[in-house]
Amino acid sequence: MVKEWVPGVVVLERGWLSSNNVVLRVPGPFGPFGPPSGAAAQVNAGLCADGHGEYHRQDREGGDVGGGGVCGLNGLAMVVDTGHVRHAAQTVELLQEVTKGFDLFAVVNTHLHSDHCGGNAAVAERFNAQVLIPPGDFEAARAWDEDRLSFKETGQCCQAFVPSARLMPGSRLPQPFDRWEVHAAPGHDPASIILFDPASRVVISADALWENGFGIVFPELQGQDAFAEVEASLDLIERLKPASVIPGHGAPFTDVASALTRARARLAHFRRDPRRHALHAAKALMVFRVMEAERMSLDELVQWAAVTPIFERIRRVAEGDGATLQESERELPVPTAATANPAADWVRPLIEELLRAGSLKKDPVAGTAVVLMAG
């Protein structure tokens, strides 16, 4: 679904495999413009700062485009998050449609999970766009170090891309989008950011807040106390007093107070019993994997869990061993098909729960084989 939520903000509502794409548009024409108000973004390449905070683009060979600013007869556009790699071609098609008359010159990522940055490479190539990401993952992404990024840990797919610039919390987006403030919002991911426009009072919340909850708190599965960071991010959103929220998944909403109440209740539930959060994470990751693959057998899903590192961490938290996880996690061997723990069968009852809930379903044309599809 495509909708202009407020003037200049178009939401491409996608689903769960792909995050929403939020297109920011400012009509043209443009000539050179001055430095972004309050900008503090640190830049390695692509979008560059001249020492006075002035941003300008570079072409692929490193030459400046438009001198000290972005020039053109068209308007300018940026897209916040690009969805999953499986939907990359569709994402490009959608962006071509909603950016007619605009030059899409940059991708902004709220965080580097596969459902938010999987289309980066395709979008950057098609539109010659720069890629701005939070600073916490910049060096790992620049080197495409999958041991430091989340994709190997979670067993998910993402096409490699080259980030152009760090998007620093406390700064604003480059002009002419500098009405948008950049705020750190850790919890779901340590490096995650949200965006806030004081003029329209819109928050782009990524997975820090949905209408009904928030994203998996991944650091908790690694023995870190990240529930406190989730709470701080919810408090931040409340302090911003938004009139509406565009979440990473699901439709934009205006009843922010009720969404915060539900999120805090969910957080309190997980804090009382972290094992429930761990089991919720396991089920959500398995549904996501089936969506990613489109169809897979029950045994294939169990085997995937057996060789995906985060499932061993989840199992230990679910079995009440989370208190010592952080101290000992460096000793955990990375599982392979040959060394997979047979204890991965612990996920089979969770799969049955997902089938009963309708989150997964059996392919009716698969005969006697148990082939799973997302519900």
FENWO-V360947 format. One record per backbone hydrogen bond with DSSP energy under -1.0 kcal/mol. NH is the residue of the N-H (numbers start at 1). CO is the residue of the C=O. Records with the same first field share a line. If there is no record, write none. Layout:
NH: CO, CO
//
This chain:
3: 11
5: 9
9: 6
10: 23
11: 3
12: 21
13: 1
15: 18
19: 115
20: 248
21: 12
22: 80
23: 10
24: 78
25: 8
26: 76
30: 72
39: 36
45: 164
47: 45
48: 56
59: 63
62: 59
65: 57
69: 66
72: 30
75: 101
76: 26
77: 103
78: 24
79: 106
80: 22
81: 108
82: 116
87: 84
88: 85
91: 87
92: 88
93: 89
94: 90
95: 91
96: 92
97: 93
98: 94
99: 95
102: 99
103: 75
105: 77, 103
107: 130
108: 79
109: 132
116: 113
117: 113
118: 83
119: 83
120: 117
123: 119
124: 120
125: 121
126: 122
127: 123
129: 124
130: 105
132: 107
133: 165
138: 135
141: 137
142: 138
143: 139
145: 140
148: 145
149: 145
154: 150
156: 151
164: 131
165: 131
166: 42
167: 133
170: 182
171: 168
173: 180
177: 174
180: 177
181: 196
182: 171
183: 194
185: 192
192: 189
193: 110
194: 183
195: 204
196: 181
197: 202
201: 197
202: 197
203: 244
204: 195
205: 246
208: 205
210: 213
215: 207
218: 188, 216
220: 217
221: 218
222: 219
223: 220
224: 219
226: 224
230: 226
231: 227
232: 228
233: 229
234: 230
235: 231
236: 232
237: 233
238: 234
239: 235
240: 236
241: 238
243: 201
244: 201
245: 253
246: 203
248: 206
253: 245
256: 254
259: 255
260: 256
261: 257
262: 258
263: 259
264: 260
265: 261
266: 262
267: 263
268: 264
269: 265
270: 266
271: 267
272: 268
273: 269
276: 273
278: 274
279: 275
280: 276
281: 277
282: 278
283: 279
284: 280
285: 281
286: 282
287: 283
288: 284
289: 285
290: 286
291: 287
292: 288
293: 289
294: 290
295: 293
296: 372
298: 370
301: 297
302: 298
303: 299
304: 300
305: 301
306: 302
307: 303
310: 153
311: 308
312: 309
313: 309
314: 310
315: 311
316: 312
317: 313
318: 314
319: 315
320: 317
321: 316
325: 322
328: 324
329: 325
331: 328
332: 329
340: 336
344: 341
345: 342
346: 343
347: 344
348: 345
351: 347
352: 348
353: 349
354: 350
355: 351
356: 352
357: 353
359: 354
360: 354
361: 373
363: 371
366: 363
369: 366
371: 369
372: 296
373: 361
375: 359
//
